[in-house]
Amino acid sequence: MSVKLNINPDQCIACTICVTACPVTAATRKFRGPKMTGPALTRLRKLISDDDNMLDYCSNCKNCDLACPSGVPISTLNMIAKNEYYKTHPRKSKADYMLAHSENMGKMITSIPLGATFANLGMSIGKNLNMMKAMGIAQDAKMPSYANESFYSKFKKFKQVSYPNKVVFFPGCFINYNQPDIGMDLVKVYQKNKIEVIVDEEFVCCGSPMVAGGYLDDAKVNAEKNVSRFKYWTDKGYDIITACTSCGLMLKQEYNELFDIEALETCSKHIYDAMEYLAILADNNELNTDFKFDNKKYMYHAPCHLKVQAIGFPSLDLLRQIPKIQVTEADAGCCGISESYGFKADKHEISMKIGAKLFKKIKSANVDYVLSECGTCRLQIENGSGKKAIHPISILKQAYDK
């Protein structure tokens, strides 16, 4: 596998800022921290023992990257090392492959009549019989349920108005198989702004869960497929949007950090978060602001994978244009889930400890709902706080409904 040569561990000045920013280091002594596991040991791994199982405790939350004053992609160095480690070492959990390749499960379930019903029932029974725990999945984790109909299927039935302005939507696995209504809300919001949404069923999983799980070779295969489709659409002059912050980060940034793929750098300039794209419209006075009032109280949690993109908090900017709405920012750090990290039996306790500050803040706040762009963040928030968590695009959709 070809790794980008511009990832240079010698740029690290050993200042330890990344250690203070790491939520895993704060939650457990089992992880030696991003500086040591990333840049420091990257220089030495070919010379010392390969017994480096602490790599598995890096959640790939990216807070170390965000904090690094030298711009070293520390988490990416960790993911590269994890990939190499598991080429010669056994996996700790039987669930590792399944969690990293969730698209495979989604495809299989949607291909079977009543597949989602049986899958959801199976997960419930499996939990009650401790079968999930035997696979390496945490007994107390809130697993995503499968939708009865995929986003792609729902989208085909929806009649759009055709407009000159068009975007291509990359739904990602979670929206496609677990929460397709978020994708449909996005389409309806964009229609309200006279934008036609195109969907390309040749897109595959962005590869983010594969990277976090140490399956970089599989992630590169998916990256090459997706970039080929990106080039097809961007050559036609279309921008690409995604409503998942982990997908967006992977497509815009991590592909560039990890893989040498022709045309990637050009394509990534045309990839936007869905809320970011709407915020740009608002900045240009082109956003439809014909909103009905919303008198509910919300708390907004910014996912770590949004913060590292350095695009601000476009959801907050947009939602605050809705009359009477009350939205406060949680500003309570990482929720702890980091995609599939918190689903794992040996990581769940760490995950919940990381998110404890956020859960406490939500519980003490008098809010109706919590908002976040990340699907697994929403699951973690619901599990830790008991409050219903919603994607901000769905609140915009409600505000347009008259």
Secondary structure, DSSP 8 states (H G I E B T S, - for coil): ----TT--GGG-----HHHHH-HHHHH-TT---HHIIIIIHHTTTTTS----GGGGG-----HHHHH-TT---HHHHHHHHHHHHTTTS--S-TTHHHHHTHHHHHHHHHTSTTHHHHHHHHHHHHHHTTHHHHHTB-TT-------SS-HHHHHHH------S-EEEEE-HHIIIII-HHHHHHHHHHHHHTT-EEEE-TT----SHHHHHTT-HHHHHHHHHHHHHHHHHHHTTT-EEEES-HHHHHIIIIIHHHH---TTHHHHHTTEEEHHHHHHHHHHTT-S---------EEEE---HHHHTTT---HHHHHHTTSTT-EEEE------S-TTTGGGBTTTHHHHHHHHHHHHHHHHHS--SEEE-S-HHHHHHHHHHH---EE-HHHHHHHHH--
